Amino acid sequence: MTPTTRPPAWAVLEQGLLKRRPVQASYHGHLRLLCPHALGWKNGRAKVLAYQAGGESSHGPLTAEPTQRWRSMFIDGLKEVVTTDQPWQTADNYIPDPSGIFDRIALHVQPRDIK
């Protein structure tokens, strides 16, 4: 996969990011409600940085602490990705590329644009 290859789920995540609409997806067997904040690539694989607003994680129920709900996921691992009518959510500790999770960012929410 080249660094610009976009898996099928990319388009749904991109629309969620641009329109501030959460997406529902299965990742590692767990149904999640995700609010995409950044899309890009790491080691040639497409990734998303999302705020997990609902569902479960691989560690069980979500934490009540909003600042600990950030998820970095490889997009090719997401299944059954669809937009929802739920409210888009975020946390006040958002930054587009925490800890260098991306080699290249294609699109991200500007921190100043989050309300």
C-alpha positions in Angstrom: 0.0 0.0 0.0 1.4 3.4 -0.9 1.3 6.3 1.6 -1.6 7.8 -0.3 -3.8 4.7 -0.6 -7.1 5.3 1.0 -9.1 2.2 2.3 -12.9 2.2 1.6 -13.7 3.4 5.1 -11.6 6.6 4.6 -14.5 8.3 2.7 -16.9 7.8 5.6 -14.4 8.9 8.2 -13.5 12.0 6.1 -17.2 13.0 5.9 -17.5 12.5 9.6 -14.5 14.8 10.2 -15.6 17.5 7.7 -19.3 17.5 8.8 -18.6 16.8 12.5 -20.7 13.6 12.4 -19.7 10.6 14.5 -19.3 7.2 12.8 -20.2 3.8 14.1 -17.7 1.0 13.4 -16.5 -2.3 14.6 -12.8 -2.4 15.6 -11.1 -5.6 16.9 -14.6 -7.0 17.5 -15.9 -4.1 19.5 -18.7 -1.7 18.4 -17.6 1.9 18.8 -19.0 5.4 18.3 -16.1 7.4 16.9 -15.7 11.1 16.2 -12.8 11.4 13.7 -10.4 14.3 14.3 -7.4 13.5 12.1 -6.7 11.2 9.1 -3.2 10.3 7.8 -0.7 7.5 7.4 1.8 5.7 9.6 4.4 3.4 8.0 2.3 3.4 4.8 -1.0 2.4 6.4 -4.0 4.8 6.7 -4.8 5.8 10.3 -7.5 7.8 12.1 -7.3 9.7 15.4 -10.8 9.7 16.9 -12.5 10.6 20.1 -14.5 7.5 21.2 -17.9 8.8 22.3 -19.6 5.5 22.9 -19.4 1.7 22.7 -16.8 -0.5 24.1 -13.0 -0.7 23.9 -10.8 -3.8 24.0 -10.4 -3.1 27.7 -14.2 -3.1 28.4 -16.5 -0.2 29.1 -15.3 3.3 28.3 -13.7 5.4 31.0 -15.8 8.3 32.4 -12.7 10.6 31.9 -13.2 12.3 28.5 -9.5 13.1 28.1 -8.7 9.4 28.0 -11.0 8.4 25.2 -8.6 9.2 22.3 -8.1 6.3 19.9 -5.5 5.8 17.2 -6.6 3.1 14.8 -5.5 1.7 11.5 -8.4 2.3 9.1 -8.1 -1.1 7.4 -9.1 -2.7 10.8 -12.4 -0.8 10.9 -15.5 -2.8 9.7 -19.1 -1.7 9.0 -18.3 2.0 9.1 -21.4 4.3 8.9 -22.2 7.8 9.8 -24.7 8.4 12.6 -27.0 11.2 13.8 -25.4 11.3 17.2 -23.8 14.5 18.4 -20.1 14.9 17.6 -17.9 15.0 20.7 -14.4 15.9 21.6 -12.2 16.5 24.7 -10.3 19.6 25.6 -6.9 17.9 25.4 -7.1 17.4 21.6 -4.0 17.9 19.5 -3.8 16.7 15.8 -0.8 14.4 16.2 -0.2 13.3 19.8 3.1 11.3 20.2 3.7 11.2 16.5 1.0 8.7 15.6 1.2 9.8 12.0 4.0 10.1 9.5 1.8 12.3 7.4 -1.5 14.0 8.2 -3.9 14.4 5.3 -6.7 16.2 7.1 -7.5 17.2 10.7 -9.7 19.3 12.8 -8.1 22.6 13.8 -8.1 22.8 17.6 -9.3 26.4 17.4 -12.4 25.2 15.4 -13.6 22.9 18.1 -16.6 24.3 20.0 
